[in-house]
Amino acid sequence: MDATALWQRYQKWLYFHEGLGFYLDVSRMRFDDAFVERLQPKFEQAFADMAELEKGAIANPDENRMVGHYWLRNPDLAPTPELTQEIVSTIEQIEVFAEKVHTGAIHPPKAPRFTDIISIGIGGSALGPQFVAAALAPDFPPLAIHFIDNTDPAGIDRVLTQVRNRLSSTLVLVISKSGGTPEPRNGMAEVKKAYAGHNLDFANYAIAITMPGSKLDEQAKSEGWLARFPMFDWVGGRTSELSAVGLVPAALQGIDIRAMLEGAKEMDDATRVPDIKNNPAALLALSWYYAGNGKGEKDMVVLPYKDSLLLFSRYLQQLVMESLGKEKDKTGNIVHQGIAVYGNKGSTDQHAYVQQLREGVPNFFATFIEVLEDRHSPSPEIEPGITSGDYLSGFLQGTRQALYENHRDSVTVTIPQVNSRTVGALIALYDRAVGLYASLININAYHQPGVEAGKKAAAEILELQKQVVEVLQQEKTPLTLEEVAQKIGATDKIESIYLILRHLHANGRGVTLQGNLGQPSSLKFSIGG
Ligand SMILES: O=P(O)(O)OC[C@H]1O[C@H](O)[C@H](O)[C@@H](O)[C@@H]1O
């Protein structure tokens, strides 16, 4: 396509939202009108599915749940007045609480103000708060946030070390929808011990964000924690940023949560329009379908040209891959769907893997995120007439062009600046794009059956560990792996037993071994003695 035709195509497909100052350019995806025509019936179905979902249909039948994250930013849409009230009052509660923490009306027992937050959560209970903190927290927030999003002891130590001198003025958010996920449970248990070690009563510092009645909720209630905020059954973890999960940490950091909700609501209104060309989420879903042939054949590389949006790709990774990565479609056919998502930021990534994008395996399409405002103040010139921001902008254009010339397609999302409204809008845009795309390919985007397998296997390993330790504690003489396995009747688990013992040995857990480390079958293990 020559330059004139491409410019025509650019203008033909450019989407602009005036209220948000938001643009979407899909001109560099090479679909033609016939393709759009062909997808039209699927889109009609997708728009209808979304309308049903928003009205409160059981859109997640496998878990028998409604899917209501859109109601969070427009509570009047909720299917019952009770739900509307619940949403409205939770937001008010969050604002009042944050205000009291900021003014010192709520303060730690031995200090006038809270200074820091340790936020404990994983998956959807971490990625949104992390993304939003990096994108929107002021340079000097009223409370500085630190995340524990794993059960890695060294990671936990790192956070506890960062706040070691301020533990007595550090709030702890424990965020878990289910209230039973092992990682945050472990993080909480360790942090609680750290507070006890400093003679601080954890309950005076701890806040639970979880479904009412969950294990975590019960614990918070019985121990009299500082506060509890509800997470609703009908909000999935990966779409929970605009529920208490994201709003509590954001409000505490001084982020304008009303503006985030407003931006999301405006984008929800725009993406409800049942017309592909005038609906930015539909244009994204169309582009994804085109790129990957409706089968995820191409990966989505997300490249925001703005440091503060670095974590957007990670946030999207869960949203897209956990929602779309499914073995079966809704009819039960084996489909192995999904779209792989990765990326960090431009122009940084141009000096890392963009070489492969331009010349290597053509197994991706790019999503550029452009921010029009370089910085809040005027930029100095670093060459006559040229600023650093001009470079950033030039690099984005250059990479988009270089990829296109080599038959690598891209979409470009443009926002005027990174602020609470535009971040809310981005979250809503992708929520809807995922929902629409899921309808196009006929899968349930709102469950995650595959996650359970790993959890179950891990639980079995921990059970096996207890048995292994018990056997070795009873034995007087060192045992080989085979002997251990035989004694517990698990000869098929010999490799697991080896890995368990190697880990215990490396951590001074009383396991001694003799033999050749490079030949596991030569090893003999004992405990104590
Ligand atoms: O918030 P939680 O219930 O602790 O869940 C945390 C995360 O873990 C699960 O394994 C799910 O796959 C995620 O969708 C979820 O966000």
PDBQT file of the ligand as one rigid body, heavy atoms in Angstrom, charges set to zero:
ROOT
HETATM    1  O1  LIG A 601      -7.477 -12.990  45.288  1.00  0.00    +0.000 OA
HETATM    2  P1  LIG A 601      -7.219 -14.446  45.473  1.00  0.00    +0.000 P 
HETATM    3  O2  LIG A 601      -8.460 -15.219  45.757  1.00  0.00    +0.000 OA
HETATM    4  O3  LIG A 601      -6.145 -14.661  46.520  1.00  0.00    +0.000 OA
HETATM    5  O4  LIG A 601      -6.667 -15.006  44.132  1.00  0.00    +0.000 OA
HETATM    6  C1  LIG A 601      -5.463 -14.603  43.576  1.00  0.00    +0.000 C 
HETATM    7  C2  LIG A 601      -5.264 -15.187  42.188  1.00  0.00    +0.000 C 
HETATM    8  O5  LIG A 601      -5.030 -16.564  42.266  1.00  0.00    +0.000 OA
HETATM    9  C3  LIG A 601      -5.771 -17.509  41.559  1.00  0.00    +0.000 C 
HETATM   10  O6  LIG A 601      -4.989 -18.648  41.440  1.00  0.00    +0.000 OA
HETATM   11  C4  LIG A 601      -6.342 -17.085  40.231  1.00  0.00    +0.000 C 
HETATM   12  O7  LIG A 601      -5.822 -17.801  39.159  1.00  0.00    +0.000 OA
HETATM   13  C5  LIG A 601      -6.224 -15.613  39.970  1.00  0.00    +0.000 C 
HETATM   14  O8  LIG A 601      -7.222 -15.250  39.061  1.00  0.00    +0.000 OA
HETATM   15  C6  LIG A 601      -6.373 -14.832  41.228  1.00  0.00    +0.000 C 
HETATM   16  O9  LIG A 601      -6.333 -13.453  40.939  1.00  0.00    +0.000 OA
ENDROOT
TORSDOF 0
